[in-house]
Amino acid sequence: MTAMTNLRQQQQAVGERGSRIFYGWWIVGSGFIVNTFNGALVFHSFGAYVVLLEQDFGWSQATFGLAFALQRIESGLLGPIEGWAIDRFGPRKVMMTGLVIFAIGFLALSQINSILTFYLAYLLIALGSVLGSFLPVTVAVVNWFNKRRALALALVSLGFAAGGLIQPGVVALLESLGWRGMAAASGIFVLIIGMPLAAVVRHRPEDYGMLMDGEVPVQGQPPPPAERDFTTGQALRTSAFWLIALGHSSSLLVIGAVMVYFASHLTLGLGYSLAFFGFMSALMTTSMVIGQVGIGGLLGDRLNKRLVIIIAMCGHTVAMLLLAFSFNVVMVIGFVVINGLAMGTRGPLIQAMRADYFGRASFGKIMGFSSMVMMAGMIIGPVVAGISYDLTGSYQRGFVILAILALSGGVFFAFAKKPELPVDTRAPAGGPFGSHGQFALAANGAATNGAAANGAAAANGANGVLTNGIVTHAGMADTVEVRDDAWAAPATPNGGNGAGAPAHEAASTIPTQR
């Protein structure tokens, strides 16, 4: 209750002075930092762990590819449950739970002595990283932003890129502390830094008397129209859901393979040092930042998201071909720059595209079900590259196959048109048109069973509350146009003109955004 009161007071202060920072940006800042250490400790450093673990245990490349695949299977199968938990309990509670699991996984990693214990520890790390950062932060940001959604998502995703920028430091710690010492230190760090950051996150602005994007209601002006979002079931029945999920999965073919085997390809295949890998990771991160902020963030809400994503998928293809056939530093740098730009641009735009298509009411569950499809890309990518190396002694053939599959992702996005929201024909008690309070008028405008969710129409229409309807003639109207973007307003006994508003009397109150 105290937190709710503080946030409401902040919103009032915004309305009075217009100088306070919208609370949604604090959530973005918290998510950025959490994603930064997630990216630094897991996303970008996994390849370095692979090199060191291989030196100590002599495990094959396919062993690490399978570990990565098991992690994606776990995340995919648990995705719908994770999404339901976020929508049900809020992102903050789920995030705190995930960070505890994240820390336990790192502490367990520091004690492994077999492939089985490695798999178990890595699965804990993977589950904790998803629950503790990416999914709950994404859901929270989608709920707090609309007009600047792509920018907010880009800034949050920038944390993963920032984790790559500090990768040289992470590699130096791995070499100085050893992988066991670094894993133990990472677990402690996650608990100390992550928990206070998770406490900042909130679910929806409406729960605290705010509106999305920090907009403030103005007395006497109509509020935004009521939202009608896809339910999870409705989204699953659209082709757009599956096309976006398959396209996203295609992009993750590249991400998964690069995450697991880029370090090995540079060191074992091309003869570069682990320090060189660290600098290439930092360069790729710089490219990601440019893609996320310069293209995906600043321009993502203005450009055609689908077209930009298709171009990014073509960039993944070109980058993987450069990596497959690289024989000098220039080609390696070309891969790093192009792949970083494509990854940075594509990431936030796909999430914003999902929210634009299906709304935010069930976004957590929709993302959870999407992860079941997306996991295929993260599984297939590392496995294909790992098998290619074990059979041929080179990643080249596997990288070429992944480049072709990545190109297919652009085709999926090309056909992913925005779906139409199905008409809800259910008639709850009090009105035949559902929760928006629309009602029917009998001949000559007399109200018939006009009780509605947001108001009741009196007999013969006198003194009734017209909700989501437009009276086309004053007084005893002959016809009524039902419209979803109209809002409740008191009507005079003689009706009136406009969207339920009396002819000479403005609405005295502004309904709360629903």
C-alpha positions in Angstrom: 0.0 0.0 0.0 2.9 2.4 0.7 4.4 1.8 -2.7 1.1 2.3 -4.3 0.5 5.6 -2.4 4.0 6.8 -3.3 3.5 6.1 -7.0 0.1 7.8 -7.0 1.6 10.9 -5.2 4.3 10.9 -7.9 1.7 10.9 -10.7 -0.1 13.8 -9.0 3.2 15.7 -8.8 3.7 15.1 -12.5 0.3 16.6 -13.2 1.0 19.6 -11.0 4.6 20.5 -12.1 5.3 18.4 -15.2 8.9 17.9 -14.0 9.1 14.5 -12.5 10.5 11.5 -14.5 7.8 9.1 -15.5 8.1 6.0 -13.4 8.2 3.7 -16.4 11.7 5.0 -17.2 12.8 3.9 -13.7 11.6 0.4 -14.7 13.6 0.7 -17.9 16.7 1.7 -16.0 16.3 -1.2 -13.6 15.8 -3.6 -16.4 18.8 -2.3 -18.3 21.1 -2.9 -15.4 19.7 -6.4 -14.7 20.0 -7.3 -18.4 23.6 -5.9 -18.4 24.9 -8.4 -15.8 22.8 -11.1 -17.3 24.4 -10.5 -20.7 27.9 -10.2 -19.2 27.7 -13.3 -17.0 25.8 -15.6 -19.3 24.9 -14.4 -22.7 28.4 -13.2 -23.8 30.6 -15.3 -21.5 29.2 -18.8 -22.2 31.7 -19.2 -25.1 34.6 -18.4 -22.8 33.3 -20.9 -20.2 33.2 -23.5 -23.0 36.9 -22.9 -23.8 38.0 -23.2 -20.2 35.8 -26.2 -19.4 37.0 -28.0 -22.5 40.6 -27.5 -21.3 39.8 -28.9 -17.9 37.5 -31.8 -18.7 38.1 -32.5 -22.4 34.4 -32.5 -23.3 33.4 -32.5 -27.0 31.8 -29.4 -28.7 28.6 -31.3 -29.1 28.4 -31.7 -25.3 28.2 -27.9 -24.9 25.8 -27.7 -27.8 23.5 -30.2 -26.0 23.7 -28.2 -22.8 22.6 -25.1 -24.6 19.8 -27.1 -26.3 18.6 -28.5 -23.0 18.5 -25.0 -21.6 16.3 -23.9 -24.5 14.0 -26.9 -24.1 13.6 -26.0 -20.5 12.8 -22.4 -21.2 10.4 -23.3 -24.1 8.4 -25.9 -22.1 8.2 -23.6 -19.1 7.5 -20.5 -21.1 3.6 -20.6 -20.9 3.9 -21.2 -17.1 6.3 -18.4 -16.7 4.1 -16.1 -18.8 1.0 -17.0 -16.8 2.9 -16.4 -13.5 4.0 -12.9 -14.6 0.4 -12.0 -15.7 -1.0 -13.5 -12.5 1.5 -12.4 -9.8 3.3 -9.5 -11.5 6.8 -9.3 -12.9 8.4 -8.2 -9.6 7.7 -11.4 -7.7 8.7 -13.6 -10.6 11.8 -11.6 -11.1 12.9 -11.9 -7.5 12.3 -15.7 -7.6 14.3 -15.9 -10.8 17.3 -14.0 -9.4 17.5 -16.4 -6.5 17.5 -19.4 -8.9 20.1 -17.6 -11.0 22.5 -17.2 -8.1 22.0 -20.8 -6.9 22.9 -22.0 -10.4 26.2 -20.1 -10.5 27.1 -21.4 -7.0 26.3 -24.9 -8.2 28.5 -24.3 -11.4 31.5 -23.5 -9.2 31.2 -27.0 -7.7 30.6 -29.3 -10.8 32.8 -32.3 -11.5 30.9 -34.2 -14.2 28.8 -33.6 -17.3 25.6 -34.3 -15.4 26.3 -31.7 -12.7 27.3 -29.2 -15.4 24.0 -29.8 -17.1 22.0 -29.4 -13.9 23.9 -26.2 -12.9 23.5 -24.7 -16.3 19.8 -25.4 -16.4 19.4 -23.5 -13.1 21.4 -20.6 -14.5 19.3 -20.6 -17.7 15.9 -20.7 -15.8 17.0 -18.0 -13.4 18.2 -15.7 -16.2 14.9 -15.9 -18.0 12.7 -15.5 -14.9 15.1 -12.9 -13.4 15.5 -10.5 -16.3 14.3 -10.9 -19.8 10.7 -12.0 -19.7 9.4 -10.1 -16.6 11.2 -6.9 -17.7 9.8 -7.1 -21.2 6.3 -7.6 -19.9 6.6 -4.7 -17.5 7.9 -2.3 -20.2 5.2 -3.3 -22.7 2.6 -2.5 -20.1 4.1 0.9 -19.2 4.7 2.2 -22.8 2.7 2.5 -26.0 3.9 5.5 -28.1 7.5 5.0 -27.1 7.4 1.2 -26.7 10.1 0.4 -29.3 12.4 2.9 -27.7 11.8 1.6 -24.2 12.3 -2.0 -25.3 15.5 -1.0 -27.1 16.9 0.7 -24.1 16.1 -2.4 -21.9 17.7 -4.7 -24.5 20.7 -2.5 -24.6 21.6 -4.1 -21.3 22.6 -7.3 -23.1 24.7 -5.2 -25.4 26.3 -3.4 -22.5 27.2 -6.8 -21.1 29.2 -7.4 -24.2 31.1 -4.1 -23.8 32.5 -5.3 -20.5 33.2 -8.7 -21.8 37.0 -8.1 -21.9 36.8 -7.5 -18.1 34.8 -10.7 -17.6 37.3 -12.7 -19.6 40.2 -11.2 -17.5 38.4 -12.2 -14.3 37.8 -15.7 -15.7 41.5 -16.0 -16.4 42.6 -14.6 -13.0 40.0 -16.2 -10.7 39.5 -19.3 -12.7 36.0 -20.4 -13.9 35.1 -21.9 -10.5 36.0 -18.7 -8.6 34.2 -16.5 -11.2 31.1 -18.6 -11.1 30.9 -18.3 -7.2 31.5 -14.6 -7.4 28.8 -14.2 -10.0 26.2 -15.9 -7.8 26.9 -13.6 -4.9 26.9 -10.6 -7.2 23.5 -11.5 -8.6 21.9 -11.5 -5.2 23.5 -8.3 -3.9 22.8 -6.2 -7.0 19.8 -7.9 -8.5 17.3 -8.0 -5.7 17.1 -4.2 -5.0 16.8 -3.6 -8.8 13.9 -6.1 -9.0 12.1 -4.2 -6.2 11.7 -1.2 -8.6 9.7 -3.1 -11.2 5.9 -2.7 -11.3 3.3 -4.4 -13.5 0.8 -1.9 -14.9 0.6 1.9 -14.5 -3.2 1.8 -14.1 -2.7 0.0 -10.8 -1.0 3.1 -9.4 -3.3 5.8 -10.9 -1.1 6.4 -14.0 -1.4 6.1 -17.7 1.0 4.7 -20.3 3.9 6.9 -21.5 3.3 9.2 -18.5 0.3 10.9 -20.0 -1.8 12.8 -17.5 -5.6 13.1 -17.8 -6.8 16.6 -18.4 -10.1 17.7 -16.8 -12.8 18.1 -19.3 -11.2 16.1 -22.1 -12.2 12.6 -23.0 -9.8 9.8 -22.0 -8.2 7.4 -24.3 -10.5 4.7 -25.7 -10.8 1.5 -23.8 -8.4 -1.2 -24.9 -9.5 -4.4 -26.6 -6.6 -6.8 -26.6 -6.3 -10.4 -27.9 -6.7 -13.1 -25.4 -4.1 -15.9 -25.5 -6.4 -18.2 -27.2 -7.3 -15.6 -29.9 -3.7 -14.9 -30.5 -2.8 -18.6 -30.9 -5.5 -18.9 -33.6 -3.9 -16.3 -35.8 -1.4 -17.0 -38.5 0.5 -13.9 -37.4 1.4 -15.4 -34.1 3.0 -18.5 -35.6 4.7 -16.6 -38.4 6.3 -14.1 -35.9 7.3 -17.0 -33.7 8.9 -19.0 -36.6 10.7 -15.8 -37.8 12.0 -15.1 -34.4 13.1 -18.7 -34.1 15.0 -18.4 -37.4 17.0 -15.5 -36.1 17.9 -17.4 -32.9 19.5 -20.0 -35.0 22.3 -17.5 -35.6 22.3 -16.2 -32.0 22.5 -19.6 -30.4 25.4 -20.8 -32.6 27.4 -17.6 -32.2 26.8 -17.5 -28.4 28.1 -21.0 -28.0 30.8 -21.4 -30.7 32.1 -18.0 -31.7 34.9 -18.1 -29.2 35.8 -21.7 -30.2 35.8 -20.8 -33.9 38.1 -17.9 -33.4 40.5 -19.8 -31.1 40.4 -23.3 -32.4 39.5 -22.7 -36.0 41.2 -19.5 -36.9 44.0 -19.4 -34.3 43.2 -16.2 -32.5 43.6 -15.7 -28.8 40.8 -15.6 -26.2 41.6 -11.9 -25.6 40.9 -11.3 -29.3 37.5 -12.9 -28.8 36.8 -10.5 -25.9 37.6 -7.5 -28.1 35.4 -8.9 -31.0 32.6 -9.4 -28.5 33.0 -5.8 -27.5 32.9 -4.6 -31.1 29.8 -6.7 -31.8 28.2 -5.1 -28.8 29.0 -1.6 -30.1 27.2 -2.6 -33.3 24.3 -3.9 -31.3 24.0 -0.6 -29.5 23.9 1.3 -32.8 21.2 -1.1 -34.1 19.1 -1.0 -30.9 19.2 2.8 -30.2 19.8 4.3 -33.6 17.5 2.1 -35.7 15.3 -0.1 -33.5 14.8 2.5 -30.7 14.7 6.0 -32.2 13.2 4.9 -35.6 11.3 1.8 -34.6 8.1 3.6 -33.7 8.2 5.6 -37.0 9.3 3.0 -39.6 7.5 -0.1 -40.8 8.7 -2.6 -38.1 8.1 -5.6 -40.3 10.2 -4.3 -43.2 13.1 -3.4 -40.9 13.0 -6.8 -39.3 13.1 -8.5 -42.8 16.2 -6.4 -43.7 17.8 -7.4 -40.4 17.2 -11.1 -41.1 19.0 -10.7 -44.5 21.9 -9.1 -42.4 22.1 -12.3 -40.3 22.5 -14.3 -43.4 25.3 -12.2 -44.9 27.1 -12.2 -41.5 27.0 -15.9 -41.1 28.4 -16.4 -44.6 31.2 -14.0 -43.8 32.0 -16.0 -40.7 31.8 -19.4 -42.5 34.4 -18.4 -45.2 36.5 -15.9 -43.1 40.2 -16.2 -43.6 41.4 -12.8 -42.4 40.6 -10.2 -39.7 38.6 -8.0 -42.1 36.0 -10.7 -42.7 35.8 -11.5 -39.0 35.2 -7.8 -38.3 32.6 -7.7 -41.1 30.7 -10.5 -39.5 30.9 -8.8 -36.1 29.6 -5.5 -37.3 26.8 -6.8 -39.6 25.6 -9.4 -37.1 25.6 -6.9 -34.3 23.6 -4.4 -36.2 21.1 -7.0 -37.3 20.7 -8.4 -33.8 20.4 -5.0 -32.2 17.8 -3.8 -34.7 15.7 -6.9 -34.8 15.4 -7.7 -31.1 13.3 -4.8 -29.7 11.3 -4.5 -32.9 10.0 -8.1 -32.7 8.8 -7.6 -29.2 7.2 -4.3 -30.1 5.6 -5.9 -33.1 4.0 -8.6 -30.9 2.6 -6.0 -28.5 1.3 -3.9 -31.4 -0.4 -6.9 -32.9 -1.9 -8.6 -29.8 -2.0 -5.9 -27.1 -0.7 -6.0 -23.5 -3.5 -7.7 -21.5 -2.1 -11.2 -22.1 1.3 -10.3 -23.3 3.1 -12.5 -20.7 1.3 -15.6 -21.7 1.6 -14.9 -25.4 5.3 -14.5 -25.0 5.4 -17.7 -23.0 3.7 -19.7 -25.8 6.0 -18.0 -28.4 9.0 -19.2 -26.5 7.9 -22.8 -27.2 8.4 -22.1 -30.9 11.4 -19.9 -30.5 13.3 -22.5 -28.5 13.7 -24.5 -31.7 16.1 -21.9 -33.1 18.3 -21.8 -30.1 18.4 -25.6 -30.0 19.0 -26.3 -33.7 21.7 -23.6 -34.1 24.3 -24.8 -31.6 23.6 -28.5 -32.4 24.1 -28.0 -36.1 27.3 -26.1 -35.6 28.6 -28.5 -33.0 27.9 -31.6 -35.1 29.6 -29.9 -38.1 32.8 -29.4 -36.1 32.8 -32.9 -34.7 32.3 -34.5 -38.1 34.5 -32.3 -40.3 36.8 -30.4 -37.9 35.3 -27.1 -39.0 32.2 -25.0 -38.4 32.0 -23.8 -42.0 29.3 -26.2 -43.2 27.2 -25.7 -40.2 27.4 -21.9 -40.5 26.3 -22.0 -44.1 23.3 -24.1 -43.3 22.3 -21.7 -40.5 22.8 -18.7 -42.9 20.2 -20.3 -45.3 17.8 -21.0 -42.5 18.1 -17.5 -41.2 17.1 -16.1 -44.6 13.8 -18.1 -44.3 13.0 -16.0 -41.3 12.6 -13.0 -43.5 10.0 -14.8 -45.5 8.0 -15.6 -42.3 8.0 -12.0 -41.3 7.0 -10.9 -44.9 3.7 -12.8 -44.5 3.1 -11.8 -40.9 0.3 -9.2 -41.4 -1.4 -7.6 -38.5 -4.5 -9.7 -37.5 -8.0 -8.3 -37.0 -9.3 -8.6 -33.5 -12.2 -11.1 -33.4 -15.7 -9.7 -32.6 -16.7 -10.7 -29.1 -20.3 -12.0 -29.4 -20.6 -13.0 -25.8 -23.4 -11.2 -23.8 -22.7 -10.9 -20.1 -25.5 -9.9 -17.7 -26.7 -6.4 -18.1 -26.1 -5.8 -21.8 -25.9 -7.8 -25.0 -22.7 -6.2 -26.2 -20.4 -7.1 -23.4 -18.2 -5.3 -20.9 -18.0 -2.0 -22.9 -21.6 -1.2 -21.9 -23.1 -0.9 -25.4 -26.8 -1.4 -25.5 -29.7 -1.8 -27.8 -32.5 0.7 -28.5 -35.9 -0.3 -29.5 -37.9 1.5 -32.2 -38.0 5.3 -31.8 -35.0 5.2 -29.4 -36.8 3.6 -26.4 -34.3 1.6 -24.3 -34.8 -2.1 -24.1 -32.9 -4.0 -21.4 -30.3 -1.3 -21.5 -28.5 -2.1 -18.3 -24.8 -2.0 -19.1 -21.5 -2.5 -17.3 -20.8 1.2 -17.1 -24.3 2.5 -16.6 -28.0 1.8 -17.1 -30.4 3.2 -19.5 -33.7 4.2 -18.0 -37.1 3.2 -19.4 -37.9 4.9 -22.8 -34.4 6.2 -22.8 -35.0 9.1 -20.4 -32.1 10.1 -18.2 -30.2 7.1 -19.5 -26.4 6.8 -19.7 -25.4 6.2 -23.3 -22.3 4.1 -23.3 -20.2 3.5 -26.5 -23.1 4.6 -28.7 -23.8 7.6 -30.9 -27.3 9.0 -31.0 -27.7 10.2 -34.6 -30.7 12.3 -33.9 -31.6 14.4 -30.8 -34.3 13.1 -28.6 -36.2 10.0 -29.7 -33.5 8.6 -31.9 -34.3 6.2 -34.7 -30.9 4.7 -35.1 -27.8 4.1 -33.0 -24.3 3.6 -34.3 -22.3 1.3 -31.9 -18.7 2.4 -31.7 -15.9 1.1 -29.6 -14.1 4.4 -29.3 -16.9 6.2 -27.6 -17.0 6.7 -23.8 -19.6 6.9 -21.2 -21.2 10.3 -20.6 -24.5 11.4 -19.0 -27.3 12.1 -21.3 -30.2 14.6 -20.9 -33.8 13.5 -21.0 -33.9 14.7 -24.6 -30.9 12.7 -25.7 -28.3 15.0 -27.3 -25.7 14.8 -30.0 -22.3 13.1 -30.1 -20.9 10.0 -28.4 -23.4 9.9 -25.6 -22.5 13.5 -24.4 -25.4 16.0 -23.8 -25.7 18.8 -26.3 -25.0 21.6 -23.8 -23.3 19.8 -20.9 -19.8 18.5 -20.7 -19.0 15.3 -18.8 -18.0 16.2 -15.2 -15.7 13.3 -14.6 -13.2 11.4 -16.6 -13.5 7.6 -16.4 -10.5 5.6 -15.3 -8.6 4.0 -18.1 -9.5 0.4 -18.4 
